[in-house]
Amino acid sequence: MNWSIGFEPLLSWTWLAAIIAPLALLALAGVALGQRGGLVRVGALAALALALANPVLLDEEREPLKSVVAVVVDRSQSQDIGSRTAETDAALAAIQERLGRFNQFELRVVETGKASAADDRAETRLFGALDGAFRDVPPSRIGGAIMITDGQVHDVPASMPGFSAPLHALITGEEDERDRRIRFENAPRFGLVGKPLAMTYRVTGTAGETGTVEVSIRVNGDLVATDQAAIGTEMPLDVTIPNAGRNIIELAIPRAEGEITDTNNRAIAMVDGIRENLRVLLVSGEPHAGERTWRNLLKSDASVDLVHFTILRPPEKQDGTPINELSLIAFPTRELFVEKINDFDLIIFDRYQHRDVLPILYYDYIAEYVEQGGALLIAAGPEYAGEQSIARTPLMAALPALPTGDVLEKAFYPRLTDTGRKHPVTRGLEGSAQEPPRWSRWFRQIGIGEVEGETVMKGADDMPLLLLDRKGEGRVGMLLSDQGWLWARGFEGGGPHVALYRRLAHWLMKEPELEEERLTAEGQGMTLNVRRQTMADEAGQAQIITPSGATRTLPLTQTEPGIFAGAMETDEIGLYQVANGDLTALAHVGPVNAPEFADTVSTGEILRPLAEATGGSVRRVAADGRIELPGIVPVRGTTNASGRDWLGLKTTNESVLKSVNRVPLFAGFFGLCLLLLALGGMWWREGR
């Protein structure tokens, strides 16, 4: 019980003072002047004042509040090393059991550190979790905090204002642990394809370790070199970027004897490969309506350097005009098709016919260029079916189809074939899903026979319209109509000429995104996304090897024709190996070179300054393979809240009011009698 006296005046304190003050002055004046009955008048006035002030005796029933103790459990990935997880679980169970014996403590357990999709750095942030546990607790009720961790904490503040309780750290792991790690010091995010990229890295050992170590260098999973690195020294590295788009540069060192983990024996750098401008040679046989369509499209592509020639004056047009009076450039046939032919990524013959502009031998050079990895596109018109067709030259060895001599003049809608609906060049072209397609008609098509390669578009009478073929190491495309310009001019609403022509050109130039058979994997947060591009009807399952070496399978389901995908949630940060059929891919899930693995040796030195500043302690959970935990002692202050075999937690003096019993002292018959007695005594004394 808590007894106290309060006042509940019948009048406001202002009015009470206005009434009592003059009377008090008169009564005191009478006492000072020695008037008879002065003291009795003072007593009567006091009784009147108490009656008006209405004193109340209060009896409060209070319930003491508990101190709140937070136990922050580190569940980061570095806690999976060795026996740390078992030590953590044992320590948590023991702390819960010992705190359960005390009624004055309220226990809050917070487990944190697991990597999540929203965490882009994978740091161990225990103090953020501690703040969350005490968010609704006033500072006077905080009894203390216990952290169970390996000591590698990345959000340790310099001080903890408002936290006046002891902080204790229970460290998992063994003393004198050894670890060796490798990391990139300088790793540019972009590099030119086929050119060396300058990088630097460093191998770090424990406790001043020296010597050299062998470093394996892999690019997209392929071993490209080995190096000898001096421990503790920044080492130079030149890597040639092989592909456009995402490339994974991986450095690895062998596990040393006695090393606690090899998780940080790898370092990853993501480098986006950028191709130097693609060089395209466009040769137009003669001016025609569609010529500018190809030229404008290629000129608008910032990644393409275009060299364009139009044959305005073939050899048979000789009218005697001196060359120096012609505003024409002589076609540099030898320079283009002999000396520099291998400098071009793509050669386009746009309605070109053999008119002795190119010597016959040069067509052999072009066919050899394709066989050795070059790209050739034939945009055919009526000349392809004529007597001067380039199909009647040695170039025929590189062509996917030969003309029949027919030129079909009739309206038709270009349509995708079943193969074309899956092929990355034509898949998903805008308007292709409707019947008839939501684009304009064409009116001319060249007849062919002996088709090789894949027919991805068909035209009039279901004849092949767009062919794609591989010849040796190179690629050939053939568009058997010169009517594509109708789409560019908006005839009958036009059509997707930009997407079609650009994809066609880039497929010929072997852009990775347009490969028919392609497997890619990508980490988004803590989710591994796998995408399979294939011409097959089924993709099957993807086989996945996790950073820890475990094998998992992931079903791939069709999302659109030719595309199969799957996603896998994971809590393991690192490099994943994905395989499907003969294709493999690499993906890194979680933050690259996460701080969580920058240093994995357990230590108490990071938390010690803050723990000692709050009166707490830092000690190891296990010693000589045995779990040894201190006892828990309630303490009143935080000056010294730890000892050799105990740790202290602060108790609080706070309580919560349950009920109040009030007894008025001047209420009812007692108050009336006391007041009448005082007034009667005053009257009696005055009457004598």
C-alpha positions as CSV (number, residue, x, y, z in Angstrom):
1,M,0.0,0.0,0.0
2,N,1.0,3.6,-0.7
3,W,-0.6,6.2,1.5
4,S,-0.6,9.9,0.6
5,I,-2.7,13.0,1.2
6,G,-4.2,15.1,-1.6
7,F,-6.6,18.0,-1.8
8,E,-9.9,18.3,-3.7
9,P,-11.0,22.0,-2.9
10,L,-14.7,22.8,-2.9
11,L,-13.8,26.1,-4.6
12,S,-11.0,27.0,-7.0
13,W,-7.7,27.9,-5.3
14,T,-8.2,31.5,-6.5
15,W,-11.5,31.9,-4.7
16,L,-10.3,30.0,-1.7
17,A,-7.3,32.4,-1.4
18,A,-9.6,35.4,-1.9
19,I,-11.7,34.3,1.0
20,I,-9.1,33.0,3.5
21,A,-6.4,35.6,3.0
22,P,-8.3,38.7,4.4
23,L,-9.7,36.6,7.3
24,A,-6.2,35.3,8.0
25,L,-4.8,38.8,8.1
26,L,-7.5,39.9,10.6
27,A,-7.0,36.8,12.7
28,L,-3.2,37.3,12.8
29,A,-3.6,41.0,13.5
30,G,-5.8,40.1,16.5
31,V,-3.1,37.7,17.8
32,A,-0.4,40.4,17.3
33,L,-2.5,43.1,19.2
34,G,-3.1,40.6,22.0
35,Q,-6.9,40.6,21.6
36,R,-8.8,38.2,23.7
37,G,-9.7,35.0,21.8
38,G,-7.1,35.6,19.0
39,L,-5.7,32.1,19.0
40,V,-9.2,30.6,19.0
41,R,-10.1,32.7,15.9
42,V,-6.9,31.4,14.2
43,G,-7.9,27.8,15.0
44,A,-11.5,28.4,13.7
45,L,-10.1,30.0,10.5
46,A,-7.8,27.0,10.0
47,A,-10.7,24.6,10.4
48,L,-12.7,26.6,7.9
49,A,-9.8,26.6,5.4
50,L,-9.3,22.8,5.7
51,A,-13.0,22.2,5.2
52,L,-12.9,24.3,2.0
53,A,-9.7,22.7,0.8
54,N,-11.2,19.2,1.4
55,P,-8.2,17.1,2.2
56,V,-8.4,13.5,1.0
57,L,-6.4,10.5,2.3
58,L,-5.3,8.4,-0.8
59,D,-4.4,4.7,-0.8
60,E,-2.7,3.7,-4.1
61,E,-2.5,0.0,-5.2
62,R,0.5,-0.3,-7.5
63,E,2.0,-3.2,-9.5
64,P,5.8,-3.2,-10.0
65,L,6.9,-3.2,-13.7
66,K,9.4,-5.6,-15.1
67,S,12.7,-4.6,-16.7
68,V,12.9,-5.4,-20.3
69,V,15.9,-7.5,-21.4
70,A,16.7,-8.0,-25.1
71,V,18.6,-11.1,-26.3
72,V,19.8,-10.4,-29.9
73,V,20.7,-13.6,-31.7
74,D,23.1,-13.3,-34.7
75,R,21.8,-15.6,-37.5
76,S,24.0,-14.3,-40.2
77,Q,25.7,-16.7,-42.7
78,S,29.1,-16.4,-40.9
79,Q,27.4,-18.0,-37.9
80,D,27.1,-21.3,-39.9
81,I,30.9,-21.7,-39.7
82,G,32.1,-24.6,-37.6
83,S,30.1,-25.2,-34.4
84,R,28.9,-21.6,-34.0
85,T,25.3,-22.4,-34.8
86,A,25.2,-25.1,-32.0
87,E,26.9,-22.7,-29.6
88,T,24.4,-20.0,-30.4
89,D,21.4,-22.3,-29.9
90,A,22.9,-23.6,-26.6
91,A,23.6,-20.1,-25.3
92,L,20.1,-18.9,-26.2
93,A,18.4,-21.8,-24.4
94,A,20.5,-21.3,-21.3
95,I,19.8,-17.5,-21.2
96,Q,16.1,-18.1,-21.6
97,E,16.1,-20.7,-18.8
98,R,18.1,-18.5,-16.4
99,L,16.1,-15.4,-17.0
100,G,12.9,-17.4,-16.6
101,R,13.7,-17.7,-12.9
102,F,13.4,-14.0,-12.3
103,N,10.0,-12.4,-12.1
104,Q,11.4,-8.9,-12.5
105,F,12.6,-9.4,-16.0
106,E,10.7,-9.5,-19.3
107,L,12.6,-11.3,-22.0
108,R,12.5,-10.3,-25.7
109,V,14.4,-12.5,-28.2
110,V,15.3,-11.0,-31.6
111,E,16.9,-13.1,-34.3
112,T,18.5,-11.2,-37.0
113,G,21.2,-11.3,-39.7
114,K,19.5,-13.6,-42.2
115,A,20.0,-12.2,-45.8
116,S,16.9,-10.9,-47.4
117,A,15.9,-9.6,-50.8
118,A,15.8,-6.0,-49.4
119,D,19.3,-6.3,-48.0
120,D,21.7,-5.1,-50.7
121,R,24.9,-5.3,-48.6
122,A,24.6,-8.5,-46.4
123,E,25.9,-6.8,-43.2
124,T,25.4,-8.1,-39.7
125,R,23.3,-5.3,-38.1
126,L,22.6,-6.2,-34.5
127,F,22.1,-2.7,-33.1
128,G,19.4,-2.0,-35.6
129,A,17.5,-5.0,-34.3
130,L,18.3,-3.9,-30.7
131,D,16.7,-0.5,-31.3
132,G,13.6,-2.3,-32.7
133,A,13.3,-4.4,-29.6
134,F,13.4,-1.4,-27.3
135,R,11.3,0.9,-29.5
136,D,8.3,0.9,-27.2
137,V,10.2,0.7,-23.9
138,P,11.1,3.8,-21.9
139,P,14.8,4.1,-20.9
140,S,14.0,3.6,-17.2
141,R,12.6,0.1,-17.9
142,I,15.5,-1.1,-20.0
143,G,17.3,-3.8,-18.0
144,G,20.1,-4.6,-20.5
145,A,20.9,-6.4,-23.7
146,I,22.7,-9.7,-24.4
147,M,24.1,-10.3,-27.9
148,I,25.0,-13.8,-29.0
149,T,27.3,-13.4,-32.0
150,D,30.6,-14.2,-33.5
151,G,31.6,-10.5,-32.9
152,Q,31.7,-9.5,-36.6
153,V,29.1,-6.7,-36.3
154,H,28.9,-3.9,-38.9
155,D,26.6,-1.3,-37.3
156,V,28.3,-0.7,-33.9
157,P,27.6,2.9,-32.9
158,A,30.1,5.1,-31.2
159,S,27.8,5.6,-28.3
160,M,24.2,4.7,-27.2
161,P,22.4,7.8,-26.0
162,G,19.3,6.9,-24.0
163,F,20.6,3.4,-23.2
164,S,21.5,3.3,-19.5
165,A,21.7,-0.4,-19.0
166,P,24.5,-3.0,-19.4
167,L,25.4,-4.5,-22.8
168,H,26.8,-8.0,-22.7
169,A,28.3,-9.9,-25.7
170,L,28.5,-13.7,-25.8
171,I,31.0,-14.6,-28.5
172,T,30.7,-17.9,-30.5
173,G,33.7,-19.5,-32.2
174,E,37.1,-20.4,-31.0
175,E,40.1,-18.3,-30.1
176,D,43.1,-18.1,-32.4
177,E,41.0,-18.9,-35.5
178,R,42.7,-18.6,-38.9
179,D,41.3,-17.4,-42.1
180,R,42.6,-16.3,-45.5
181,R,40.6,-14.2,-47.9
182,I,40.8,-12.5,-51.3
183,R,39.1,-9.4,-52.5
184,F,39.1,-7.0,-55.5
185,E,40.7,-3.6,-54.8
186,N,39.9,-2.1,-58.1
187,A,37.2,-3.7,-60.4
188,P,35.7,-1.5,-63.1
189,R,32.0,-2.2,-63.9
190,F,32.5,-1.9,-67.7
191,G,35.0,-3.2,-70.2
192,L,35.4,-3.4,-74.0
193,V,34.8,-6.8,-75.5
194,G,38.0,-8.4,-76.7
195,K,40.2,-5.8,-74.9
196,P,42.2,-6.3,-71.7
197,L,40.7,-4.7,-68.6
198,A,43.0,-3.6,-65.8
199,M,42.0,-4.7,-62.3
200,T,43.7,-5.2,-58.9
201,Y,43.2,-7.6,-56.0
202,R,44.7,-8.5,-52.6
203,V,45.0,-11.7,-50.6
204,T,44.9,-11.1,-46.9
205,G,45.9,-13.6,-44.1
206,T,45.4,-13.7,-40.4
207,A,47.8,-12.1,-37.9
208,G,50.3,-10.8,-40.4
209,E,50.7,-14.0,-42.4
210,T,53.2,-13.6,-45.3
211,G,54.3,-15.7,-48.3
212,T,52.6,-16.4,-51.7
213,V,49.5,-18.2,-52.7
214,E,48.2,-19.5,-56.1
215,V,45.3,-17.6,-57.5
216,S,43.0,-19.1,-60.1
217,I,41.4,-16.7,-62.5
218,R,38.1,-17.6,-64.2
219,V,36.0,-15.7,-66.6
220,N,32.4,-16.9,-66.9
221,G,33.3,-20.2,-65.3
222,D,36.3,-20.9,-67.6
223,L,39.8,-21.0,-66.1
224,V,41.9,-18.5,-68.1
225,A,45.0,-18.1,-66.0
226,T,46.7,-18.7,-62.6
227,D,48.8,-16.2,-60.7
228,Q,51.1,-16.2,-57.7
229,A,50.0,-13.5,-55.3
230,A,52.1,-12.1,-52.4
231,I,49.9,-12.1,-49.3
232,G,49.0,-8.6,-48.1
233,T,50.2,-7.0,-51.4
234,E,47.9,-5.4,-54.0
235,M,48.4,-7.4,-57.2
236,P,47.7,-6.2,-60.8
237,L,45.4,-8.3,-63.1
238,D,44.5,-7.9,-66.8
239,V,41.4,-9.8,-68.0
240,T,40.1,-9.9,-71.5
241,I,36.3,-9.4,-71.6
242,P,34.9,-12.2,-73.9
243,N,31.2,-11.3,-74.3
244,A,28.9,-8.4,-74.5
245,G,26.6,-8.1,-71.5
246,R,27.2,-9.5,-68.0
247,N,30.5,-11.2,-67.4
248,I,31.6,-12.8,-64.1
249,I,35.3,-12.5,-63.1
250,E,36.1,-14.9,-60.3
251,L,39.3,-15.2,-58.3
252,A,39.9,-18.2,-56.1
253,I,42.6,-19.3,-53.7
254,P,43.0,-22.8,-52.1
255,R,41.9,-23.5,-48.6
256,A,44.8,-23.3,-46.1
257,E,45.4,-25.9,-43.4
258,G,43.4,-24.9,-40.3
259,E,41.4,-22.3,-42.1
260,I,37.9,-22.0,-40.6
261,T,36.1,-21.4,-44.0
262,D,36.8,-21.1,-47.7
263,T,33.7,-19.0,-48.3
264,N,35.8,-15.8,-48.7
265,N,38.5,-17.6,-50.7
266,R,36.6,-16.4,-53.7
267,A,36.1,-12.9,-55.0
268,I,33.6,-11.9,-57.7
269,A,33.5,-8.9,-60.0
270,M,30.6,-8.3,-62.3
271,V,31.7,-6.6,-65.5
272,D,29.4,-5.5,-68.3
273,G,31.0,-6.1,-71.6
274,I,30.5,-3.3,-74.2
275,R,31.2,-4.0,-77.8
276,E,33.0,-1.5,-79.9
277,N,30.9,-0.2,-82.7
278,L,29.8,-2.9,-85.1
279,R,31.0,-2.3,-88.7
280,V,28.4,-2.9,-91.4
281,L,28.9,-2.8,-95.2
282,L,25.7,-2.1,-97.1
283,V,25.9,-2.4,-100.8
284,S,22.7,-1.4,-102.8
285,G,22.5,-2.6,-106.3
286,E,20.5,0.4,-107.5
287,P,18.3,3.1,-106.0
288,H,14.9,1.7,-105.0
289,A,12.1,2.5,-102.6
290,G,13.4,0.4,-99.8
291,E,17.0,1.4,-100.0
292,R,16.7,4.3,-97.5
293,T,14.9,2.0,-95.0
294,W,18.0,-0.1,-94.4
295,R,20.2,2.9,-94.4
296,N,18.1,5.0,-91.9
297,L,17.8,2.0,-89.6
298,L,21.5,1.3,-89.5
299,K,22.5,4.9,-89.2
300,S,20.1,5.4,-86.2
301,D,21.8,2.6,-84.3
302,A,24.6,4.2,-82.2
303,S,26.4,0.9,-81.9
304,V,26.8,0.5,-85.7
305,D,29.4,2.1,-88.0
306,L,27.8,2.0,-91.5
307,V,29.7,2.0,-94.8
308,H,27.1,2.4,-97.6
309,F,27.6,2.2,-101.4
310,T,25.0,2.4,-104.1
311,I,25.9,1.2,-107.6
312,L,24.8,4.2,-109.6
313,R,27.1,3.7,-112.6
314,P,27.7,0.0,-113.5
315,P,30.5,-0.8,-116.0
316,E,28.0,-1.2,-118.9
317,K,27.0,2.5,-118.6
318,Q,29.9,4.0,-120.4
319,D,29.0,7.2,-122.2
320,G,32.4,8.7,-122.6
321,T,32.1,11.2,-119.8
322,P,35.6,11.8,-118.2
323,I,35.9,10.5,-114.7
324,N,37.1,13.9,-113.4
325,E,33.7,15.4,-114.4
326,L,31.6,12.8,-112.5
327,S,30.5,13.5,-109.0
328,L,30.8,9.8,-108.2
329,I,33.1,7.8,-106.0
330,A,34.7,4.8,-107.6
331,F,33.6,1.5,-105.8
332,P,36.7,0.5,-103.9
333,T,36.2,-3.2,-104.5
334,R,39.7,-4.5,-103.7
335,E,39.9,-2.4,-100.5
336,L,36.5,-3.6,-99.2
337,F,36.4,-7.2,-100.3
338,V,40.1,-8.2,-100.1
339,E,42.1,-6.0,-97.8
340,K,39.4,-5.0,-95.1
341,I,36.7,-7.6,-95.5
342,N,37.4,-9.1,-92.2
343,D,37.0,-5.7,-90.5
344,F,33.2,-5.9,-91.1
345,D,30.8,-7.6,-88.8
346,L,28.1,-7.8,-91.4
347,I,27.8,-7.4,-95.2
348,I,24.4,-6.6,-96.7
349,F,23.6,-7.0,-100.4
350,D,20.4,-4.9,-100.9
351,R,18.9,-5.8,-104.3
352,Y,22.4,-6.4,-105.6
353,Q,23.0,-8.2,-108.9
354,H,26.2,-9.3,-110.6
355,R,27.0,-6.7,-113.2
356,D,30.8,-7.1,-113.3
357,V,31.3,-4.5,-110.6
358,L,32.8,-7.2,-108.4
359,P,35.2,-9.7,-110.0
360,I,34.0,-13.3,-109.9
361,L,36.9,-14.2,-107.6
362,Y,35.7,-11.7,-104.9
363,Y,32.5,-13.8,-104.4
364,D,34.8,-16.6,-103.3
365,Y,36.3,-14.2,-100.8
366,I,32.8,-13.3,-99.4
367,A,31.9,-17.0,-99.1
368,E,35.2,-17.7,-97.3
369,Y,34.5,-14.7,-95.0
370,V,31.2,-16.3,-94.0
371,E,32.7,-19.7,-93.4
372,Q,35.3,-18.2,-91.1
373,G,32.7,-16.4,-88.9
374,G,31.4,-13.5,-91.0
375,A,27.7,-12.5,-91.5
376,L,25.9,-12.0,-94.8
377,L,22.4,-10.7,-95.4
378,I,20.7,-10.8,-98.8
379,A,17.7,-8.4,-99.1
380,A,16.4,-9.8,-102.4
381,G,14.3,-8.2,-105.1
382,P,13.4,-9.3,-108.7
383,E,17.1,-9.2,-109.7
384,Y,17.7,-12.3,-107.5
385,A,15.5,-14.3,-109.9
386,G,17.2,-12.9,-113.0
387,E,20.1,-13.9,-115.2
388,Q,22.5,-11.7,-113.2
389,S,21.6,-13.1,-109.8
390,I,24.4,-13.4,-107.3
391,A,23.1,-17.0,-106.9
392,R,24.8,-17.7,-110.2
393,T,28.2,-16.7,-108.8
394,P,30.6,-18.6,-106.4
395,L,28.6,-17.0,-103.6
396,M,26.0,-19.7,-104.1
397,A,27.9,-21.9,-101.6
398,A,27.0,-19.5,-98.8
399,L,23.4,-19.0,-99.7
400,P,20.5,-20.8,-97.9
401,A,18.3,-21.1,-101.0
402,L,18.6,-20.7,-104.7
403,P,16.0,-18.9,-106.9
404,T,13.6,-20.7,-109.1
405,G,13.3,-17.7,-111.4
406,D,9.7,-17.0,-110.3
407,V,8.6,-13.5,-109.0
408,L,5.2,-13.7,-107.4
409,E,3.3,-10.4,-107.7
410,K,0.3,-10.6,-105.4
411,A,-0.9,-9.2,-102.0
412,F,-0.1,-11.2,-98.9
413,Y,0.5,-10.8,-95.2
414,P,3.9,-11.8,-93.9
415,R,3.3,-14.4,-91.2
416,L,5.4,-16.1,-88.6
417,T,6.0,-19.9,-89.0
418,D,5.9,-22.2,-86.0
419,T,9.7,-21.9,-85.9
420,G,9.4,-18.1,-86.1
421,R,7.2,-17.9,-83.1
422,K,10.0,-19.4,-81.0
423,H,13.0,-17.8,-82.7
424,P,14.4,-14.7,-81.0
425,V,14.6,-12.7,-84.2
426,T,10.8,-12.9,-84.8
427,R,9.3,-14.0,-81.5
428,G,6.7,-11.6,-80.2
429,L,6.8,-9.2,-83.1
430,E,4.1,-6.6,-82.4
431,G,0.9,-7.6,-84.3
432,S,2.0,-11.2,-85.0
433,A,-0.5,-12.7,-82.5
434,Q,-3.6,-11.8,-84.5
435,E,-4.9,-13.4,-87.7
436,P,-4.5,-11.7,-90.1
437,P,-1.4,-10.1,-88.5
438,R,-1.9,-6.5,-87.4
439,W,0.4,-5.0,-90.0
440,S,0.3,-4.1,-93.7
441,R,0.5,-6.4,-96.7
442,W,3.4,-6.9,-99.1
443,F,3.0,-7.3,-102.8
444,R,6.1,-9.1,-104.2
445,Q,8.0,-12.2,-103.3
446,I,10.9,-14.1,-104.9
447,G,10.4,-17.9,-105.4
448,I,13.1,-20.2,-104.2
449,G,13.9,-23.9,-103.9
450,E,16.3,-26.2,-102.1
451,V,15.9,-24.4,-98.8
452,E,18.4,-24.8,-96.0
453,G,18.4,-23.3,-92.5
454,E,15.2,-22.2,-90.7
455,T,12.2,-20.5,-92.2
456,V,11.0,-18.0,-89.6
457,M,8.5,-16.0,-91.8
458,K,6.4,-17.1,-94.7
459,G,4.6,-15.1,-97.4
460,A,2.4,-15.7,-100.4
461,D,1.2,-19.3,-100.8
462,D,3.1,-20.1,-97.6
463,M,6.4,-19.8,-99.4
464,P,9.5,-19.0,-97.3
465,L,10.0,-15.3,-96.8
466,L,12.7,-14.9,-94.2
467,L,15.5,-17.6,-93.9
468,L,18.2,-17.9,-91.3
469,D,21.1,-20.2,-91.7
470,R,24.6,-21.0,-90.4
471,K,27.4,-21.7,-92.7
472,G,30.6,-22.9,-91.1
473,E,31.4,-20.4,-88.3
474,G,29.3,-17.7,-89.9
475,R,25.6,-16.8,-90.5
476,V,23.5,-15.9,-93.4
477,G,20.1,-14.3,-93.6
478,M,17.8,-14.0,-96.7
479,L,14.8,-11.7,-97.0
480,L,12.9,-12.7,-100.1
481,S,11.0,-9.5,-100.7
482,D,11.9,-5.9,-101.3
483,Q,8.5,-4.6,-99.9
484,G,9.6,-4.0,-96.2
485,W,9.6,-0.3,-96.9
486,L,5.8,-0.4,-96.9
487,W,5.9,-1.0,-93.2
488,A,8.3,1.9,-92.8
489,R,6.1,4.3,-94.8
490,G,3.0,3.4,-92.7
491,F,1.1,1.8,-95.5
492,E,-2.1,0.2,-94.1
493,G,-0.8,1.0,-90.7
494,G,2.7,-0.1,-91.3
495,G,4.5,-2.8,-89.3
496,P,7.4,-3.6,-86.9
497,H,10.1,-3.1,-89.5
498,V,12.5,-1.5,-86.9
499,A,12.3,-4.5,-84.5
500,L,12.5,-7.1,-87.3
501,Y,15.4,-5.5,-89.2
502,R,17.4,-4.7,-86.1
503,R,17.0,-8.2,-84.6
504,L,17.9,-9.7,-87.9
505,A,21.1,-7.7,-88.2
506,H,22.1,-8.3,-84.6
507,W,21.4,-12.1,-84.8
508,L,23.7,-12.2,-87.8
509,M,26.4,-10.4,-85.8
510,K,26.0,-13.0,-83.0
511,E,24.5,-10.8,-80.2
512,P,24.2,-13.2,-77.2
513,E,20.6,-12.1,-76.4
514,L,19.4,-13.4,-79.8
515,E,20.9,-16.9,-79.6
516,E,18.3,-19.6,-80.2
517,E,19.8,-21.8,-77.5
518,R,20.7,-19.7,-74.4
519,L,20.8,-20.2,-70.7
520,T,21.0,-17.2,-68.4
521,A,20.8,-16.9,-64.6
522,E,20.5,-13.8,-62.5
523,G,20.3,-13.0,-58.8
524,Q,17.7,-10.5,-57.7
525,G,17.9,-10.0,-54.0
526,M,18.0,-13.5,-52.5
527,T,16.1,-15.0,-55.5
528,L,17.9,-16.9,-58.3
529,N,16.1,-16.5,-61.6
530,V,16.9,-18.9,-64.4
531,R,15.8,-18.3,-68.1
532,R,16.2,-20.8,-70.9
533,Q,15.8,-19.7,-74.5
534,T,15.3,-22.7,-76.8
535,M,13.7,-23.9,-80.0
536,A,12.7,-27.2,-78.3
537,D,9.2,-27.9,-77.0
538,E,10.4,-28.6,-73.5
539,A,13.3,-27.3,-71.4
540,G,13.3,-29.9,-68.6
541,Q,14.9,-29.0,-65.2
542,A,17.8,-26.8,-64.4
543,Q,20.5,-28.4,-62.2
544,I,21.9,-25.9,-59.6
545,I,25.0,-26.1,-57.5
546,T,24.9,-23.8,-54.5
547,P,27.9,-22.0,-53.1
548,S,28.2,-24.6,-50.4
549,G,28.3,-27.4,-53.0
550,A,24.7,-28.7,-52.5
551,T,22.8,-29.8,-55.6
552,R,19.3,-28.7,-56.3
553,T,16.9,-28.9,-59.3
554,L,14.6,-26.2,-60.6
555,P,11.7,-26.9,-62.9
556,L,11.5,-24.6,-65.9
557,T,8.0,-23.6,-67.1
558,Q,7.2,-22.0,-70.4
559,T,6.3,-18.3,-70.2
560,E,6.1,-17.6,-73.9
561,P,7.0,-19.6,-77.0
562,G,10.7,-20.4,-76.9
563,I,11.1,-19.1,-73.3
564,F,11.2,-21.2,-70.2
565,A,11.9,-19.8,-66.7
566,G,12.1,-20.7,-63.1
567,A,12.9,-18.9,-59.8
568,M,14.3,-20.2,-56.5
569,E,14.4,-18.5,-53.2
570,T,17.6,-19.0,-51.2
571,D,19.3,-17.8,-48.1
572,E,22.8,-18.6,-49.2
573,I,25.0,-15.8,-50.6
574,G,27.5,-16.6,-53.3
575,L,28.1,-18.0,-56.8
576,Y,25.6,-20.5,-58.2
577,Q,26.3,-22.8,-61.1
578,V,23.3,-23.5,-63.3
579,A,23.2,-26.2,-66.0
580,N,20.5,-27.3,-68.5
581,G,21.4,-29.8,-71.2
582,D,24.7,-28.8,-72.7
583,L,24.5,-25.2,-71.5
584,T,25.8,-23.7,-68.3
585,A,25.5,-20.3,-66.6
586,L,26.8,-18.6,-63.5
587,A,24.9,-16.2,-61.3
588,H,25.8,-14.5,-58.0
589,V,23.0,-14.2,-55.5
590,G,23.1,-11.6,-52.8
591,P,25.6,-8.8,-52.5
592,V,28.8,-9.2,-54.4
593,N,31.8,-9.7,-52.0
594,A,29.5,-9.1,-49.0
595,P,30.9,-7.5,-45.9
596,E,29.5,-10.5,-44.0
597,F,32.4,-12.6,-45.4
598,A,35.1,-9.9,-45.5
599,D,36.3,-11.1,-42.1
600,T,35.0,-14.3,-40.6
601,V,37.3,-14.7,-37.6
602,S,35.3,-14.5,-34.4
603,T,36.4,-11.6,-32.1
604,G,35.2,-9.7,-29.1
605,E,37.3,-6.6,-29.8
606,I,34.6,-4.9,-32.0
607,L,32.0,-4.9,-29.2
608,R,34.3,-4.6,-26.2
609,P,34.6,-0.7,-26.1
610,L,30.8,-0.2,-26.1
611,A,30.1,-3.1,-23.7
612,E,32.6,-1.8,-21.1
613,A,31.3,1.7,-21.5
614,T,27.8,0.5,-20.4
615,G,29.2,-1.6,-17.5
616,G,28.7,-4.8,-19.5
617,S,31.1,-7.6,-20.5
618,V,32.4,-9.6,-23.5
619,R,33.1,-13.3,-23.1
620,R,33.2,-16.5,-25.2
621,V,30.4,-19.0,-25.1
622,A,32.7,-22.0,-25.4
623,A,36.0,-22.9,-23.9
624,D,37.9,-26.1,-24.7
625,G,34.9,-27.4,-26.5
626,R,32.5,-26.9,-23.5
627,I,29.7,-24.4,-23.2
628,E,30.4,-22.1,-20.3
629,L,27.9,-19.4,-19.6
630,P,27.9,-16.9,-16.6
631,G,25.1,-16.6,-14.1
632,I,22.6,-13.8,-14.2
633,V,22.4,-11.3,-11.3
634,P,19.8,-8.5,-10.9
635,V,21.6,-5.2,-10.1
636,R,20.4,-1.7,-9.3
637,G,23.0,0.3,-11.2
638,T,25.3,-0.1,-14.2
639,T,28.6,1.0,-12.8
640,N,29.7,-2.7,-12.4
641,A,27.3,-5.1,-14.0
642,S,29.6,-8.1,-14.5
643,G,32.0,-10.3,-12.8
644,R,34.2,-13.3,-13.4
645,D,31.3,-15.8,-13.6
646,W,28.2,-13.5,-13.6
647,L,26.6,-10.8,-15.6
648,G,24.2,-8.2,-14.3
649,L,20.9,-6.9,-15.6
650,K,19.3,-3.7,-14.2
651,T,16.0,-3.8,-12.3
652,T,13.6,-0.9,-12.5
653,N,11.7,1.1,-9.8
654,E,8.8,1.7,-12.2
655,S,5.3,0.5,-11.4
656,V,1.8,0.8,-12.8
657,L,-1.2,2.2,-10.8
658,K,-3.9,-0.5,-10.5
659,S,-6.5,1.4,-8.2
660,V,-6.8,4.3,-5.7
661,N,-9.0,4.3,-2.5
662,R,-9.9,7.9,-1.3
663,V,-11.0,8.9,2.2
664,P,-12.1,12.6,2.6
665,L,-10.9,13.9,6.0
666,F,-13.4,16.7,6.4
667,A,-16.4,15.1,4.8
668,G,-19.7,14.2,6.6
669,F,-20.5,14.4,10.3
670,F,-16.8,14.5,11.4
671,G,-16.0,17.5,9.4
672,L,-19.2,19.3,10.5
673,C,-18.6,18.6,14.2
674,L,-15.0,19.8,13.9
675,L,-16.1,23.0,12.2
676,L,-18.9,23.7,14.7
677,L,-16.6,23.0,17.6
678,A,-14.1,25.6,16.3
679,L,-16.8,28.2,15.7
680,G,-18.5,27.5,19.0
681,G,-15.2,27.8,20.8
682,M,-14.5,31.1,19.2
683,W,-18.0,32.4,20.2
684,W,-17.6,31.1,23.8
685,R,-14.2,32.8,24.1
686,E,-15.6,36.1,22.7
687,G,-18.5,36.1,25.2
688,R,-16.4,36.0,28.3
